[in-house]
Amino acid sequence: MKKLFYLFVVFAVNLFYAGAYAQVKEAEKTYEITGKAKRGALANVDYDLQTGNYALYYVTKSNDRMAKFQIYNFDREFNFIKMDEQEVDFDKAKTQYKWFSYKGDEYSVVGNQVEGNLTGTLVLKKKKITYSYDWILLGYHKKVDVLDKVKPKTEDGRKFFYYAHAEDESNGDILILCGIKAKAGDDPFSQMKNFVVLKYNSNLELISETPITFNYVQSVAYKVALTDPSPDNPEASSVSGMVFVFAPMGGPGMNKAADPDINNYTYVRIDNNPKVVDKFNFKSPASYWNILECIKTDKDVYLFGPSMAGKEKYYNMITDPNAKYKAVQLMKVSNGQMEYITETTLEDFEAKLKFPPGQKEIRAYRGKKFNFANYKIATNGDFFVIGQNFDISDQETKYKDVLSFHFDSKGILKSQYGVDLLESNKYSKAAGCPQNFIESPDGKNMYWLLMEIKGVATWTVKPLTYPRIGKIDLNAGSISEFQNYGAIGKKDYYLDPKFPFLETDGGNKVVFFGSDESGRQIWFCRVNLK
């Protein structure tokens, strides 16, 4: 029998930790798994709400036709119950386990590559996407080979100026935003006023198109595809639509073609048909808004990014890449209309910067390069952006301090939180720190989960991360100390990259999953957030 090693921790100073860290470690155990499972990877975790039991599924390849599954069952307190072992045919396994996405060790899909040439003219090329399965990571690596240039089968003689596109990797459909180039005698600004979204299938047959027209010339200030994971292949994406933001264009030679209102932006959202779902004009506080992120929820869309006043310059005339931003803008779109747009100066960010008690101060957000890591919308409507500052030197990205921006339900900055990471090694600097928020069931607090990168496992090339948790008081806009987890005595345990944690007990508790660096010992840790 395998030995069950465990450590059940009851703190004699619970009150101290509850006050200092706002969370208490309730239980922590490890269990040594078999060599066969060790060579595989954790493929899925099931949690039974009724019994509180956990099932961990480890998968390895048995032969060319079958996969081997080892299912480890544990009770609520992480006591080992049993291990079931199965050898299942690949096709049957996909039916038996919906999360098992294996489609062969290697397969290829032919699609289309969309780009613009030196003059911006739309160019289409065939491409071959080859997916190769990795039995250690239990997922596919993707390689793209660009093939020959091709013409659409429904070529109608029009010339298009390429602006943006989205490819649906699940079926090969493509959406392309283009400007219609002027013919002899046409308006010379046609491609900046007369836009069209084209939809082609994988055979480059034009399925449908929808026009987007303006009275004045426009810059495409922002474009993004709205995607969902493909149900058949998690490595592929399914496109549900696109969002575009247009800004007035102007300058020498444009004269009456330019909108006299340099802040008159336009928001457009299309579905994948493509049909216009939302279209409205809005007044941007600044003439230049560098939108970094578009966040779509079930009901709303948020746009976020730094901005600067143009000093009576149009969006397209502000071209200095080193120009300093003066503020940050946040816009919320709800029910097809703008609910709010706010502008927060960098001085306000500086004034509202807060740290965990006892931590050294770090610099506030200065409108420079920022890696967007995640977001969270609280039940009271508060909006959180989390990410990291970073620098690029010698073509290398170096990630730095972690920041969170806390806006209230009207888009007004409530607080900025800065956290100094404990790890400062080459791996943590080369990759952004994974982050999540967990809201308390009573809606009063937000728990900030950081996954610090300590290194990389040599045998799997997986990141070695451990969790830290701090609490944000939503009403006060304050932040607590962070508590670290993953160390038992002199031995460290690290989170599983696919299943790092699980919320239980209605969100009052979080369970961390992981193992030691070798992958031999499973690690469980339950933390009470109350």
C-alpha positions as CSV (number, residue, x, y, z in Angstrom):
1,M,0.0,0.0,0.0
2,K,1.0,3.5,-0.7
3,K,1.6,5.6,2.4
4,L,-0.8,8.4,3.0
5,F,1.1,11.4,4.4
6,Y,-0.9,14.1,5.8
7,L,-0.8,17.2,7.9
8,F,-3.9,18.5,9.5
9,V,-3.3,22.0,10.8
10,V,-5.4,23.7,13.5
11,F,-4.0,27.1,14.4
12,A,-3.9,28.0,18.1
13,V,-3.8,31.7,17.0
14,N,-6.8,31.7,14.7
15,L,-7.8,35.1,15.8
16,F,-4.5,36.6,15.0
17,Y,-4.4,35.2,11.5
18,A,-8.1,36.1,10.8
19,G,-7.2,39.7,11.6
20,A,-3.9,39.9,9.8
21,Y,-4.6,37.8,6.8
22,A,-8.5,37.4,6.7
23,Q,-8.1,33.7,6.0
24,V,-7.2,30.5,7.8
25,K,-5.7,27.3,6.6
26,E,-8.0,24.6,7.7
27,A,-6.4,21.4,6.3
28,E,-3.3,20.4,4.3
29,K,-2.4,16.9,3.1
30,T,-0.3,15.1,0.6
31,Y,-0.6,11.7,-1.0
32,E,1.9,9.7,-3.0
33,I,0.6,8.6,-6.4
34,T,1.7,5.7,-8.6
35,G,4.5,5.8,-11.1
36,K,2.1,5.5,-14.0
37,A,0.1,8.5,-13.0
38,K,3.2,10.4,-12.2
39,R,4.2,10.0,-15.9
40,G,0.9,11.4,-17.0
41,A,-0.9,14.6,-16.1
42,L,-3.9,15.7,-14.2
43,A,-6.6,15.9,-16.8
44,N,-9.7,16.7,-14.8
45,V,-11.0,17.3,-11.3
46,D,-14.5,16.6,-10.1
47,Y,-16.0,17.9,-6.9
48,D,-19.2,16.3,-5.6
49,L,-21.3,19.0,-3.9
50,Q,-23.4,16.4,-2.1
51,T,-20.6,14.3,-0.6
52,G,-17.8,16.7,-0.7
53,N,-15.6,14.1,-2.4
54,Y,-12.9,14.8,-5.0
55,A,-12.0,12.7,-8.0
56,L,-8.7,13.4,-9.7
57,Y,-8.3,11.9,-13.3
58,Y,-4.7,11.2,-14.5
59,V,-4.3,10.1,-18.1
60,T,-1.5,8.4,-20.0
61,K,-1.2,6.7,-23.4
62,S,-1.5,2.9,-23.2
63,N,-1.0,2.1,-26.9
64,D,-2.0,3.4,-30.3
65,R,-5.7,2.6,-29.6
66,M,-6.2,3.1,-25.9
67,A,-5.6,5.6,-23.1
68,K,-5.1,4.6,-19.4
69,F,-7.1,6.5,-16.8
70,Q,-6.2,6.5,-13.1
71,I,-9.0,8.0,-10.9
72,Y,-8.0,8.9,-7.4
73,N,-10.9,9.5,-5.0
74,F,-10.6,11.5,-1.8
75,D,-13.1,12.6,0.8
76,R,-13.9,16.1,2.0
77,E,-10.9,16.0,4.4
78,F,-8.6,14.8,1.6
79,N,-8.4,11.2,3.0
80,F,-7.7,8.7,0.3
81,I,-10.7,6.5,-0.5
82,K,-9.7,4.4,-3.5
83,M,-8.0,4.4,-6.9
84,D,-9.8,3.1,-10.1
85,E,-7.8,2.2,-13.2
86,Q,-9.2,1.9,-16.7
87,E,-8.0,1.3,-20.2
88,V,-10.4,2.8,-22.7
89,D,-10.5,3.0,-26.5
90,F,-9.9,6.6,-27.6
91,D,-13.3,7.0,-29.3
92,K,-15.1,5.5,-26.3
93,A,-13.1,7.7,-23.9
94,K,-14.3,10.9,-25.7
95,T,-17.9,9.8,-25.1
96,Q,-17.3,8.7,-21.6
97,Y,-15.3,11.8,-20.6
98,K,-16.4,15.0,-22.3
99,W,-13.2,16.8,-21.3
100,F,-11.0,14.2,-23.1
101,S,-10.3,16.1,-26.4
102,Y,-7.8,13.7,-28.0
103,K,-8.2,13.6,-31.8
104,G,-5.1,11.7,-32.7
105,D,-1.4,12.3,-32.1
106,E,-1.3,14.6,-35.1
107,Y,-3.9,16.1,-37.5
108,S,-4.0,19.1,-39.9
109,V,-6.6,21.6,-40.9
110,V,-6.4,23.8,-44.0
111,G,-7.6,27.4,-43.5
112,N,-7.0,30.9,-44.7
113,Q,-4.5,33.6,-43.8
114,V,-5.6,37.2,-44.0
115,E,-3.3,40.2,-44.3
116,G,-2.7,43.5,-46.1
117,N,0.2,44.1,-48.5
118,L,2.4,47.2,-48.5
119,T,-0.3,49.3,-49.9
120,G,-2.9,47.9,-47.5
121,T,-4.8,45.9,-50.1
122,L,-6.5,42.8,-48.8
123,V,-4.5,39.6,-49.5
124,L,-5.7,36.1,-48.8
125,K,-3.5,33.0,-48.5
126,K,-4.1,29.4,-47.8
127,K,-2.5,28.0,-44.6
128,K,-2.1,24.7,-43.0
129,I,-2.5,24.3,-39.2
130,T,-0.9,21.1,-37.8
131,Y,-1.9,20.0,-34.3
132,S,0.5,17.7,-32.4
133,Y,-0.7,16.1,-29.1
134,D,1.4,16.3,-26.0
135,W,0.7,13.5,-23.5
136,I,2.5,15.3,-20.7
137,L,0.5,18.5,-21.1
138,L,-2.6,16.7,-22.4
139,G,-3.1,19.3,-25.1
140,Y,-2.2,20.2,-28.7
141,H,0.8,22.2,-29.9
142,K,-0.1,24.3,-33.0
143,K,2.1,24.9,-36.0
144,V,1.0,27.2,-38.9
145,D,2.5,27.0,-42.4
146,V,1.4,29.8,-44.8
147,L,0.8,28.4,-48.3
148,D,0.0,30.1,-51.7
149,K,-1.9,33.3,-52.3
150,V,-5.4,32.7,-53.4
151,K,-8.4,34.7,-54.8
152,P,-11.9,34.5,-53.4
153,K,-14.3,32.4,-55.6
154,T,-16.8,35.2,-55.5
155,E,-14.4,37.9,-56.7
156,D,-16.6,40.8,-57.9
157,G,-14.0,43.3,-59.0
158,R,-14.0,45.5,-55.9
159,K,-10.7,46.3,-54.3
160,F,-10.6,46.3,-50.5
161,F,-8.3,48.0,-48.0
162,Y,-7.6,45.6,-45.1
163,Y,-8.1,46.7,-41.5
164,A,-8.8,43.7,-39.3
165,H,-10.0,40.1,-39.3
166,A,-11.1,37.2,-37.1
167,E,-10.7,33.6,-38.0
168,D,-13.0,30.9,-36.6
169,E,-10.6,28.0,-36.1
170,S,-13.4,25.6,-35.4
171,N,-14.8,25.8,-39.0
172,G,-12.5,28.0,-41.1
173,D,-14.9,31.0,-41.5
174,I,-13.3,34.4,-41.5
175,L,-14.7,37.9,-40.8
176,I,-12.8,40.7,-42.4
177,L,-13.2,44.5,-41.8
178,C,-12.2,46.3,-45.0
179,G,-12.5,49.8,-46.6
180,I,-13.8,49.9,-50.1
181,K,-11.1,51.4,-52.3
182,A,-12.2,54.2,-54.6
183,K,-12.6,53.7,-58.4
184,A,-12.0,56.4,-60.9
185,G,-14.4,59.3,-60.2
186,D,-15.3,58.0,-56.7
187,D,-14.8,59.8,-53.4
188,P,-11.0,59.6,-52.9
189,F,-11.6,59.0,-49.2
190,S,-13.9,56.0,-49.8
191,Q,-11.8,53.5,-47.9
192,M,-11.9,55.7,-44.8
193,K,-15.6,56.3,-44.9
194,N,-17.1,53.2,-46.6
195,F,-16.3,50.1,-44.5
196,V,-17.6,46.6,-45.0
197,V,-17.4,43.4,-43.0
198,L,-17.0,40.3,-45.3
199,K,-17.7,36.8,-44.2
200,Y,-16.0,33.9,-46.1
201,N,-16.2,30.2,-45.5
202,S,-13.1,28.0,-45.6
203,N,-13.5,27.6,-49.4
204,L,-13.3,31.4,-49.7
205,E,-16.9,31.7,-50.8
206,L,-18.4,35.0,-49.8
207,I,-21.3,34.1,-47.5
208,S,-22.5,37.5,-46.5
209,E,-21.4,41.1,-45.9
210,T,-22.6,44.1,-44.0
211,P,-21.7,47.8,-44.6
212,I,-20.6,50.3,-42.0
213,T,-20.7,53.8,-43.5
214,F,-19.7,57.3,-42.2
215,N,-20.1,60.9,-43.4
216,Y,-16.6,61.7,-42.4
217,V,-13.2,59.9,-42.6
218,Q,-12.4,57.5,-39.8
219,S,-9.5,55.8,-38.1
220,V,-9.9,52.3,-36.9
221,A,-8.9,53.0,-33.3
222,Y,-9.6,49.5,-32.0
223,K,-10.6,46.1,-33.3
224,V,-11.0,42.8,-31.5
225,A,-12.5,39.4,-32.1
226,L,-15.0,38.1,-29.6
227,T,-14.1,34.4,-29.1
228,D,-15.1,31.3,-27.2
229,P,-13.2,28.0,-26.9
230,S,-14.1,25.5,-29.6
231,P,-16.2,22.6,-28.1
232,D,-14.2,20.1,-30.2
233,N,-10.7,21.5,-29.7
234,P,-9.8,23.7,-26.7
235,E,-6.7,24.9,-28.6
236,A,-8.9,26.4,-31.3
237,S,-11.3,29.4,-30.9
238,S,-14.8,30.0,-32.1
239,V,-15.7,33.5,-33.2
240,S,-19.0,35.0,-32.0
241,G,-18.4,38.5,-33.4
242,M,-16.1,41.5,-33.4
243,V,-16.0,45.0,-31.7
244,F,-14.7,48.1,-33.5
245,V,-14.1,51.6,-32.3
246,F,-13.7,54.3,-34.9
247,A,-12.1,57.7,-34.2
248,P,-12.4,60.9,-36.3
249,M,-9.6,61.3,-38.8
250,G,-8.2,64.6,-40.0
251,G,-5.2,66.5,-41.0
252,P,-3.7,68.2,-44.1
253,G,-5.6,67.6,-47.3
254,M,-8.8,66.3,-45.6
255,N,-10.5,69.6,-45.2
256,K,-14.3,69.0,-45.3
257,A,-13.8,65.3,-45.2
258,A,-12.9,65.5,-41.5
259,D,-15.4,65.5,-38.7
260,P,-15.1,68.9,-37.0
261,D,-15.6,67.2,-33.6
262,I,-12.3,65.4,-33.0
263,N,-13.8,63.5,-30.0
264,N,-16.7,62.0,-31.8
265,Y,-16.0,58.3,-31.5
266,T,-18.2,55.5,-32.8
267,Y,-18.7,52.1,-31.2
268,V,-19.7,49.1,-33.4
269,R,-20.3,45.5,-32.4
270,I,-21.2,42.8,-35.0
271,D,-22.2,39.2,-34.6
272,N,-20.7,36.3,-36.6
273,N,-23.4,36.5,-39.4
274,P,-22.1,39.3,-39.7
275,K,-24.8,41.8,-38.7
276,V,-24.5,45.0,-36.7
277,V,-25.7,44.4,-33.2
278,D,-24.7,47.8,-31.6
279,K,-23.7,51.1,-33.2
280,F,-23.6,54.5,-31.5
281,N,-21.6,57.6,-31.2
282,F,-20.0,58.7,-28.0
283,K,-17.9,61.6,-26.8
284,S,-14.4,60.5,-25.8
285,P,-13.0,62.7,-23.1
286,A,-9.7,62.7,-25.0
287,S,-9.1,62.8,-28.7
288,Y,-6.6,59.9,-28.5
289,W,-7.7,56.8,-26.6
290,N,-5.4,53.7,-26.7
291,I,-7.9,51.0,-25.9
292,L,-6.0,48.0,-24.5
293,E,-8.8,45.6,-23.5
294,C,-12.3,44.7,-24.4
295,I,-14.2,42.6,-21.8
296,K,-17.5,41.1,-22.8
297,T,-19.7,39.6,-20.1
298,D,-23.1,38.0,-20.6
299,K,-24.8,41.4,-20.7
300,D,-22.2,44.1,-21.0
301,V,-19.0,45.2,-22.7
302,Y,-16.2,47.2,-21.0
303,L,-13.4,49.0,-22.9
304,F,-10.3,50.1,-21.0
305,G,-7.0,51.9,-21.8
306,P,-4.9,55.1,-21.3
307,S,-5.6,58.3,-23.1
308,M,-4.2,61.7,-23.8
309,A,-5.6,65.1,-24.9
310,G,-4.8,65.8,-28.5
311,K,-4.3,69.5,-28.2
312,E,-6.8,69.9,-31.1
313,K,-5.2,67.0,-33.0
314,Y,-7.1,64.2,-34.5
315,Y,-6.5,60.6,-33.4
316,N,-4.4,59.8,-36.5
317,M,-2.1,62.8,-36.0
318,I,-0.8,61.6,-32.6
319,T,1.8,59.2,-33.7
320,D,4.7,59.5,-31.2
321,P,5.1,56.0,-29.6
322,N,6.8,57.6,-26.6
323,A,4.1,60.2,-26.0
324,K,3.1,60.3,-22.4
325,Y,-0.5,59.4,-21.4
326,K,-2.4,61.7,-19.1
327,A,-5.3,59.6,-18.0
328,V,-7.1,56.3,-18.2
329,Q,-10.6,55.9,-19.7
330,L,-13.2,53.2,-18.9
331,M,-16.4,52.7,-20.9
332,K,-19.3,50.4,-20.1
333,V,-21.7,49.4,-22.9
334,S,-25.0,48.0,-21.7
335,N,-28.2,47.1,-23.7
336,G,-26.5,48.4,-26.9
337,Q,-25.8,51.9,-25.4
338,M,-23.0,53.6,-23.5
339,E,-23.8,53.4,-19.8
340,Y,-20.8,55.5,-18.8
341,I,-17.4,56.7,-19.9
342,T,-15.0,58.0,-17.3
343,E,-11.6,59.6,-17.4
344,T,-9.2,59.2,-14.4
345,T,-6.0,61.2,-14.4
346,L,-2.7,59.6,-13.5
347,E,-2.5,62.0,-10.6
348,D,-5.7,60.4,-9.2
349,F,-4.1,57.0,-9.6
350,E,-1.1,58.2,-7.6
351,A,-3.3,59.7,-4.9
352,K,-5.4,56.5,-4.5
353,L,-2.5,54.0,-4.4
354,K,-2.7,51.6,-1.5
355,F,-0.5,48.7,-0.3
356,P,-0.8,45.8,2.1
357,P,0.4,46.9,5.6
358,G,4.1,46.6,6.1
359,Q,4.9,46.4,2.4
360,K,7.3,48.7,0.7
361,E,5.8,51.3,-1.6
362,I,5.9,50.7,-5.3
363,R,5.2,53.1,-8.2
364,A,1.6,53.8,-9.2
365,Y,0.5,53.2,-12.8
366,R,2.0,55.8,-15.0
367,G,0.1,55.0,-18.3
368,K,3.0,53.0,-19.7
369,K,3.2,49.4,-20.8
370,F,0.7,47.3,-18.8
371,N,0.0,43.6,-19.1
372,F,-3.7,42.9,-18.6
373,A,-3.9,39.6,-16.6
374,N,-7.6,39.4,-15.6
375,Y,-10.7,41.3,-14.6
376,K,-13.6,40.9,-12.1
377,I,-17.0,42.5,-11.8
378,A,-18.4,42.4,-8.3
379,T,-22.0,41.8,-7.6
380,N,-22.3,45.5,-6.6
381,G,-21.1,46.5,-10.0
382,D,-17.5,47.4,-9.0
383,F,-15.1,46.7,-11.8
384,F,-11.5,45.4,-11.3
385,V,-8.6,45.3,-13.7
386,I,-5.5,43.3,-12.6
387,G,-2.1,43.1,-14.3
388,Q,1.5,44.0,-14.3
389,N,3.8,46.8,-15.4
390,F,6.5,45.6,-17.8
391,D,9.5,46.8,-19.7
392,I,10.9,45.7,-23.1
393,S,14.7,45.7,-23.5
394,D,16.8,43.8,-26.0
395,Q,13.6,42.4,-27.3
396,E,12.9,40.7,-24.0
397,T,9.8,41.4,-21.9
398,K,10.4,41.9,-18.2
399,Y,7.4,41.8,-15.9
400,K,7.4,44.0,-12.8
401,D,5.0,45.1,-10.0
402,V,1.5,43.8,-9.8
403,L,-1.3,46.4,-9.8
404,S,-5.1,46.3,-9.5
405,F,-7.5,49.1,-10.4
406,H,-10.7,49.2,-8.5
407,F,-13.5,51.2,-10.1
408,D,-17.0,51.6,-8.6
409,S,-20.3,50.8,-10.3
410,K,-20.2,54.2,-12.1
411,G,-16.6,53.8,-13.4
412,I,-15.0,56.1,-10.8
413,L,-11.6,55.0,-9.5
414,K,-12.0,53.9,-5.9
415,S,-8.5,52.6,-5.2
416,Q,-5.4,51.4,-6.9
417,Y,-3.6,48.5,-5.1
418,G,0.1,47.7,-5.5
419,V,1.6,44.4,-4.5
420,D,5.4,43.7,-4.5
421,L,6.0,40.2,-5.8
422,L,8.2,37.9,-3.6
423,E,9.7,36.2,-6.7
424,S,12.2,38.1,-8.9
425,N,13.8,35.3,-10.8
426,K,14.3,34.9,-14.6
427,Y,11.1,32.9,-14.9
428,S,8.9,35.4,-13.0
429,K,10.3,38.3,-15.0
430,A,9.7,36.5,-18.3
431,A,6.1,35.5,-17.7
432,G,3.2,37.4,-16.2
433,C,2.0,36.4,-12.7
434,P,-1.4,34.5,-13.0
435,Q,-4.1,36.2,-11.0
436,N,-7.7,35.7,-9.9
437,F,-10.3,37.3,-7.8
438,I,-12.8,35.5,-5.6
439,E,-15.7,37.4,-4.2
440,S,-17.0,36.6,-0.7
441,P,-20.6,35.3,-0.6
442,D,-21.8,38.4,1.3
443,G,-20.4,40.7,-1.4
444,K,-18.4,42.7,1.1
445,N,-14.9,41.5,0.2
446,M,-12.8,40.5,-2.8
447,Y,-10.0,38.0,-2.3
448,W,-7.0,38.5,-4.6
449,L,-5.2,35.4,-5.5
450,L,-1.6,35.7,-6.8
451,M,0.2,32.6,-8.2
452,E,3.9,33.5,-7.8
453,I,6.3,31.8,-10.3
454,K,9.3,30.2,-8.5
455,G,10.7,28.3,-11.4
456,V,10.0,25.6,-14.0
457,A,9.8,21.8,-13.5
458,T,12.5,20.3,-15.6
459,W,10.7,17.1,-16.5
460,T,7.4,18.7,-17.7
461,V,8.5,22.3,-18.4
462,K,5.5,23.4,-16.3
463,P,5.7,26.6,-14.2
464,L,6.2,26.1,-10.5
465,T,3.8,28.4,-8.8
466,Y,2.5,28.8,-5.3
467,P,-0.5,30.8,-4.1
468,R,-0.8,34.0,-2.1
469,I,-4.1,35.5,-0.9
470,G,-5.0,39.0,0.2
471,K,-8.4,40.6,1.0
472,I,-9.8,43.8,-0.5
473,D,-12.6,45.5,1.5
474,L,-15.0,46.6,-1.2
475,N,-16.6,49.4,0.9
476,A,-13.5,50.8,2.3
477,G,-11.3,50.2,-0.7
478,S,-8.5,48.9,1.5
479,I,-6.2,45.8,1.2
480,S,-4.9,43.4,3.8
481,E,-1.6,41.5,4.1
482,F,-1.1,38.5,1.8
483,Q,-0.7,35.0,3.2
484,N,1.5,32.4,1.4
485,Y,0.7,28.7,0.9
486,G,2.5,25.6,-0.4
487,A,5.4,25.1,2.0
488,I,5.3,22.2,4.5
489,G,8.4,22.2,6.6
490,K,11.3,22.3,4.3
491,K,9.4,20.9,1.3
492,D,7.6,23.0,-1.3
493,Y,4.4,22.2,-3.2
494,Y,3.2,23.8,-6.4
495,L,-0.1,24.5,-8.1
496,D,-1.4,22.4,-10.9
497,P,-1.4,24.7,-14.0
498,K,-4.8,23.5,-15.3
499,F,-6.6,23.1,-11.9
500,P,-4.8,25.4,-9.5
501,F,-7.8,25.9,-7.2
502,L,-11.5,25.2,-6.6
503,E,-14.1,27.3,-4.7
504,T,-16.2,25.3,-2.3
505,D,-18.8,25.9,0.4
506,G,-20.5,28.6,-1.5
507,G,-17.3,30.6,-2.1
508,N,-16.4,30.7,1.6
509,K,-13.5,28.3,1.1
510,V,-10.9,27.6,-1.6
511,V,-9.1,24.3,-2.2
512,F,-5.6,24.4,-3.8
513,F,-4.5,21.4,-5.9
514,G,-0.9,20.7,-6.8
515,S,2.1,18.5,-6.2
516,D,5.8,18.5,-5.4
517,E,8.2,19.4,-8.1
518,S,8.7,15.7,-9.2
519,G,4.9,15.2,-9.5
520,R,5.1,12.2,-7.2
521,Q,3.1,13.7,-4.2
522,I,-0.3,15.3,-4.7
523,W,-0.9,18.3,-2.5
524,F,-4.2,19.6,-1.1
525,C,-4.8,22.7,0.9
526,R,-8.1,24.1,2.1
527,V,-8.3,27.7,3.1
528,N,-11.3,29.3,4.9
529,L,-11.6,32.8,3.5
530,K,-14.0,34.1,6.2
